[in-house]
Amino acid sequence: MYLRSLGVYLPKGRMDADEIARRSGLPPEVVREKLGLLEKPTPGPEDHPAEMAAWAAKEALAKAGLPGEAVDWVVSIVEEYKDYPVWATAPYLALKVGASRAKGLDLNQKCASLIGALEVARGLFATRKEVGAVLVAGGYRNGDLVDYQDPHTRFLYDLAAGGAAAVLTREGPGLKLLGLAHRMDPGLALSVKVPVGGTRAPLTPENLSQYRLRVEDPEGMKRRLDATSIPSFLGVIREALEEAGYTEADLDYLALLHMKRSAHRAVLAGLGLSEGRSIYLERFGHLGQLDPLLSLRLAWEKGLLKEGSLVALAAAGVGYFYGAAVLRLEGGLDA
């Protein structure tokens, strides 16, 4: 299976570090240096998650030179907070790109959804001989749910908006998938959530202000993540490398989601990678599960990916999921 092409959509609006500092009361230098955020894209009135995913999907298909009719499966990784509640998005994406004969599914592992989608797509190619092309597309704007007055959700201040997509094909050229790895930490199952608007606490006029992302046990979550987060990232990357038949010494590039600057550096240091082997998304913030695709696009544009480059994608999603993929560039990338 090859990741053949990429599409990325970023809204024109921007929120810079100074604005985040004003909203949160943090010093601007803390936003820039500790949170690692210079600016992030913010949505306009038409920038809805499924719509942004569709725009990115159209670009990915155009770059691959494929019509919508060539898509066999649409795997939607549009975020759960989307255009409409209780709504599936794979059919909508198929409609927007003209994938009239495609089958589809919606997949949600929060910010690790891309890695889950690659696992599903690998299974489709392995078990269904008729499958030649899978479209994976997502849109994200969980930044709407950030309360900048809540210091316990400071790690979410980087949440941004955008769309990204990838066309996966049975044959190359592109990034050939060589290994995948996944982990889950059930101990953090309830750690981050919107506490109202579901069946446990239906949305009412009185609790509307609580329709924001909240942390249930801030101190407990911090202790758990301090002990497990970096080891889990390193663990899934090494597991994916082992499946691919490589070690971290062979890695040429790491496409890592946005996290605080010190954590990004810790992951690189743990793998023995220089900072030039990854792009820190300080001007983009966190686009959830789309960060690795954005990172790949930027790396391709900067000439960091060459023929034969070994690339790892790594992500984590609240819940808690961790995932990694290892791919090798064969014959170029339509990005």
C-alpha positions in Angstrom: 0.0 0.0 0.0 1.3 3.4 -0.9 0.4 6.9 0.3 0.4 8.4 -3.2 -0.8 12.0 -2.8 -1.7 14.7 -0.3 -4.2 17.5 -0.1 -4.2 20.2 2.6 -6.6 23.0 3.2 -5.9 25.8 5.8 -8.3 28.6 6.5 -7.0 32.2 5.9 -7.8 33.4 9.4 -5.0 33.4 12.0 -4.8 33.8 15.8 -1.3 34.7 17.0 0.5 34.2 20.2 -0.3 37.7 21.5 -4.0 37.1 21.0 -3.8 33.7 22.9 -1.9 35.5 25.6 -4.6 38.2 25.9 -7.4 35.6 26.1 -5.7 33.3 28.6 -3.7 35.8 30.7 -0.5 33.9 30.0 2.7 35.9 29.1 3.2 35.9 25.4 6.7 34.4 25.8 5.1 31.4 27.5 2.7 30.9 24.6 5.6 31.1 22.1 8.3 29.2 23.9 6.6 26.7 26.3 3.4 26.0 24.4 5.4 26.3 21.1 2.8 28.4 19.3 3.5 31.5 17.1 0.1 31.4 15.4 -2.6 29.0 14.2 -5.3 28.9 11.5 -8.8 29.8 12.6 -12.0 29.1 10.7 -14.1 31.4 8.6 -17.9 31.1 8.3 -17.6 28.5 5.5 -14.8 26.4 7.1 -16.8 23.5 8.4 -14.9 20.2 9.2 -16.5 18.0 6.5 -16.3 20.8 4.0 -12.6 21.4 4.7 -12.0 17.6 4.4 -13.8 17.6 1.0 -11.6 20.5 -0.3 -8.5 18.7 0.8 -9.8 15.4 -0.7 -10.4 17.1 -4.1 -6.8 18.4 -4.1 -5.4 15.0 -3.2 -7.3 13.3 -6.0 -6.2 16.0 -8.5 -2.6 15.6 -7.5 -2.8 11.9 -7.9 -4.5 12.3 -11.3 -7.5 10.2 -10.3 -11.2 11.0 -10.8 -13.6 10.4 -7.9 -15.0 7.4 -9.7 -11.6 5.6 -9.2 -12.1 5.7 -5.4 -13.1 2.3 -4.0 -13.4 3.3 -0.3 -13.7 6.6 1.5 -12.4 6.5 5.1 -13.5 9.6 6.9 -11.5 10.9 9.8 -13.5 14.1 10.1 -13.5 15.0 13.8 -16.5 14.2 16.0 -17.2 17.9 16.5 -18.4 18.7 12.9 -20.9 20.3 10.7 -23.9 18.6 12.2 -24.3 16.4 15.3 -25.1 12.6 14.9 -24.0 12.7 11.3 -21.8 10.4 9.2 -19.4 12.2 6.9 -17.9 9.5 4.5 -21.1 9.6 2.3 -20.8 13.4 2.2 -17.1 13.2 1.2 -18.0 10.7 -1.5 -20.7 13.0 -2.8 -18.4 16.0 -2.9 -15.6 14.3 -4.8 -17.8 12.3 -7.2 -16.9 8.9 -5.6 -20.3 7.5 -6.7 -19.4 3.8 -6.5 -17.3 4.0 -3.3 -18.0 2.2 -0.1 -17.1 4.0 3.1 -16.8 4.3 6.9 -16.3 7.0 9.5 -13.4 6.4 12.0 -12.7 8.2 15.2 -9.7 7.8 17.4 -9.4 11.5 18.1 -6.0 12.8 17.1 -4.7 9.3 16.4 -7.4 8.7 13.7 -5.0 8.9 10.8 -3.0 5.9 12.1 -6.2 4.0 12.6 -7.3 4.8 9.1 -4.0 3.5 7.7 -4.5 0.2 9.6 -8.1 -0.1 8.2 -6.9 0.7 4.6 -4.1 -1.9 4.9 -6.7 -4.4 5.8 -8.8 -3.5 2.8 -5.9 -3.9 0.4 -4.9 -7.2 2.0 -8.4 -8.8 2.0 -10.2 -7.3 -1.0 -8.4 -7.8 -4.3 -10.7 -5.4 -6.1 -9.6 -2.4 -4.0 -7.2 -0.1 -5.9 -7.7 3.3 -4.2 -8.7 4.4 -0.8 -9.4 8.1 0.1 -8.7 9.1 3.7 -9.9 12.6 4.5 -10.5 14.7 7.6 -11.5 18.1 8.8 -10.9 19.6 12.2 -11.9 22.7 14.2 -11.9 21.7 17.8 -10.4 25.0 18.6 -14.0 26.2 18.9 -14.2 24.2 22.1 -11.3 25.7 23.9 -11.9 27.8 27.0 -8.9 30.1 27.3 -9.9 31.0 30.8 -9.5 27.4 32.0 -5.8 26.8 33.0 -6.4 23.1 33.2 -6.8 22.9 29.4 -3.7 25.0 28.6 -2.4 22.1 26.5 -5.4 22.6 24.2 -4.7 26.2 23.4 -3.0 25.2 20.2 -6.1 23.6 18.7 -6.7 25.0 15.3 -8.7 24.4 12.1 -8.1 22.8 8.7 -8.5 19.9 6.4 -6.2 17.2 5.0 -6.5 14.1 2.9 -4.4 11.3 1.4 -5.0 9.0 -1.6 -3.8 5.5 -0.8 -3.2 3.1 -3.7 -2.2 -0.6 -4.1 0.7 0.3 -6.3 3.3 3.1 -6.2 4.7 5.6 -6.6 4.5 7.2 -3.2 5.3 6.4 0.4 5.1 2.7 0.8 3.6 1.5 4.1 6.0 -0.8 5.9 4.9 -0.9 9.5 2.2 0.2 12.0 1.8 0.1 15.7 -0.9 1.1 18.2 -1.3 1.5 21.9 -4.2 2.5 24.2 -4.3 3.7 27.8 -7.8 3.0 29.3 -6.8 4.7 32.5 -7.2 8.0 30.8 -10.5 7.1 29.2 -12.4 9.9 30.9 -9.6 12.4 31.1 -10.6 14.9 28.4 -14.2 15.5 27.2 -17.0 17.9 26.7 -19.0 17.2 29.9 -22.4 18.3 28.5 -24.4 17.7 25.4 -24.5 13.9 25.6 -27.0 11.5 27.2 -25.4 11.9 30.7 -25.9 15.6 30.7 -28.1 16.8 27.9 -27.5 20.3 26.6 -29.7 23.0 28.2 -29.8 26.8 28.2 -28.3 26.6 31.7 -25.2 24.5 30.9 -24.5 25.8 27.5 -21.4 27.6 28.7 -20.0 24.3 29.8 -20.0 23.0 26.2 -16.2 23.2 26.1 -13.3 20.7 26.4 -12.6 20.0 30.1 -10.1 17.9 32.1 -11.8 15.7 34.7 -8.7 15.2 37.0 -6.0 17.6 36.0 -3.4 16.5 38.6 -4.0 12.8 38.0 -3.8 13.3 34.2 -0.6 15.2 34.5 1.0 12.6 36.6 0.0 9.8 34.2 1.1 11.6 31.1 4.4 12.7 32.7 5.1 9.1 33.3 3.8 7.5 30.1 3.4 10.0 27.2 7.0 10.2 25.9 7.7 6.5 26.5 4.4 5.6 24.7 5.4 7.8 21.7 8.8 6.2 21.5 7.3 2.7 22.0 4.9 2.9 19.1 7.5 4.4 16.8 10.0 1.6 17.6 7.3 -1.1 17.2 6.4 0.2 13.8 10.1 0.4 12.9 10.6 -3.2 14.0 7.7 -4.4 11.9 9.2 -2.5 9.0 12.6 -4.1 9.6 14.4 -0.9 10.7 15.6 1.0 13.8 15.4 4.6 14.8 19.0 5.0 13.4 17.5 4.5 9.9 14.9 7.3 10.2 15.2 10.3 7.9 12.1 12.2 8.9 9.5 12.2 11.7 6.0 13.7 11.1 4.9 14.4 14.6 1.8 16.1 15.8 2.1 19.5 17.5 2.8 19.3 21.2 4.6 21.6 23.7 8.1 22.4 22.5 9.9 20.4 25.3 7.9 17.3 24.5 8.7 17.5 20.8 12.4 17.8 21.6 12.2 14.9 24.0 10.7 12.6 21.3 13.4 13.6 18.9 16.1 13.1 21.5 14.7 9.7 22.4 15.1 8.6 18.8 18.5 10.2 18.4 17.1 12.6 15.7 18.3 16.1 15.2 15.7 18.9 15.1 16.2 19.2 11.3 14.7 15.7 10.9 11.2 17.0 11.9 9.2 20.2 11.4 7.8 21.8 14.5 4.3 23.1 13.7 4.6 26.4 15.6 2.9 28.4 12.9 0.0 25.9 12.5 -0.9 24.7 16.0 -2.6 21.4 16.3 -4.9 20.1 13.6 -5.6 17.0 15.5 -5.3 13.8 13.4 -4.3 15.9 10.4 -0.9 17.0 11.8 1.2 14.2 10.3 -0.3 14.9 6.8 0.5 18.6 7.1 4.0 17.7 8.3 4.5 15.5 5.3 3.4 18.3 2.9 5.8 20.8 4.5 8.6 18.3 4.5 8.1 17.6 0.8 7.9 21.3 0.0 11.2 21.9 1.9 13.0 19.1 0.1 13.4 17.0 3.3 12.0 13.9 1.6 14.2 12.2 -1.0 14.0 8.9 -2.9 14.3 6.1 -0.4 13.7 8.3 2.7 12.4 6.4 5.7 9.6 8.3 7.3 7.7 7.8 10.6 4.3 9.3 11.4 3.4 9.5 15.1 0.2 10.7 16.9 -1.7 10.5 20.1 -5.4 11.1 20.8 -7.2 11.8 24.1 -8.8 8.7 25.4 -5.9 7.7 25.2 -4.6 6.4 21.9 -1.0 6.3 20.5 -0.1 5.2 17.0 2.8 5.3 14.5 3.4 4.3 10.9 6.6 3.8 9.0 6.8 4.4 5.3 9.5 4.6 2.6 9.5 7.0 -0.3 9.5 5.2 -3.6 9.2 7.1 -6.9 8.1 10.5 -5.5 5.1 11.9 -3.9 2.2 13.9 -5.3 2.1 16.6 -2.7 
